[in-house]
Amino acid sequence: MARNKYPEETGNKIVDVSMKLFLEQGFENTSMQDIVDGLGGLSKGAIYHHFKSKDEILVAVMDKIYSGHDDEWTALQNMDDRLTGLEKLKAVFEASLY
């Protein structure tokens, strides 16, 4: 198996494609296969090498969105783990309105 020379670049590409899909289709309606398809040639295993789950990808997406807004993002990361991805996204959007 070939070793990825640019793992950070690959991780960023996964986040970018995922963010686009989450915005277009919604988090709950985006599957890991949708993300694989959007990456054009990257395998599902490669995605799981970088992220353990779709929820973990969501956290990376939110990290990117909230870059520079550390206080708000810290509060959102400490949300109840029982919340669904959709509930977390709604909380993020609500927080961004204030």
C-alpha positions in Angstrom: 0.0 0.0 0.0 1.4 3.4 -1.0 2.0 5.9 1.8 0.3 9.3 1.6 2.9 12.0 1.5 0.4 14.7 2.3 -1.9 13.5 5.1 -2.8 17.0 6.2 -3.9 17.9 2.7 -6.0 14.8 2.4 -7.7 15.5 5.7 -8.4 19.1 4.6 -9.9 17.8 1.3 -12.2 15.4 3.3 -13.3 18.3 5.5 -13.9 20.6 2.5 -16.0 18.0 0.5 -17.9 17.0 3.7 -18.7 20.6 4.5 -20.1 21.1 1.0 -22.2 18.0 1.2 -23.5 18.8 4.7 -24.6 22.2 3.5 -26.2 20.8 0.3 -27.8 17.6 1.7 -27.8 18.1 5.4 -25.7 16.1 7.9 -28.2 13.3 8.5 -28.7 12.8 4.7 -25.0 12.7 3.9 -23.5 9.2 4.0 -19.9 8.2 4.2 -20.3 6.9 0.7 -21.4 10.3 -0.5 -18.2 11.7 0.9 -16.2 9.0 -0.8 -17.9 9.7 -4.1 -17.2 13.5 -3.7 -13.5 12.8 -3.2 -13.0 11.2 -6.5 -10.7 8.2 -6.0 -10.1 8.2 -2.3 -11.3 5.0 -0.6 -13.6 4.7 2.4 -10.7 3.2 4.3 -8.6 6.3 3.7 -11.3 8.4 5.2 -11.5 6.2 8.2 -7.8 6.5 8.5 -8.2 10.2 9.1 -11.6 10.3 10.9 -13.2 7.6 13.0 -16.8 8.6 12.1 -19.0 11.1 10.3 -19.5 12.9 13.7 -15.7 13.3 13.9 -15.7 14.8 10.4 -18.5 17.2 11.6 -16.2 18.3 14.5 -13.4 19.0 12.0 -15.9 21.0 9.7 -17.0 23.0 12.7 -13.4 23.6 13.7 -12.8 25.1 10.3 -15.9 27.2 10.4 -15.2 28.5 13.9 -11.5 29.1 13.4 -10.9 32.3 15.3 -14.0 32.0 17.5 -12.5 29.8 20.2 -14.9 30.6 23.0 -18.0 29.8 21.1 -16.6 26.6 19.6 -15.3 25.4 23.0 -18.9 25.8 24.4 -20.3 23.9 21.4 -17.8 21.1 21.7 -18.8 20.6 25.4 -22.4 20.0 24.4 -24.3 16.9 25.5 -22.9 13.8 23.7 -26.5 12.5 23.4 -27.3 15.2 20.8 -27.5 14.0 17.2 -25.4 15.6 14.5 -28.5 17.5 13.3 -29.1 18.9 16.9 -25.5 19.9 17.1 -25.6 21.7 13.8 -28.8 23.5 14.8 -27.1 24.6 18.0 -24.1 25.9 16.0 -26.3 27.9 13.7 -28.3 29.3 16.6 -25.1 30.3 18.4 -23.8 32.0 15.2 -26.8 34.3 15.2 -25.9 36.0 18.4 
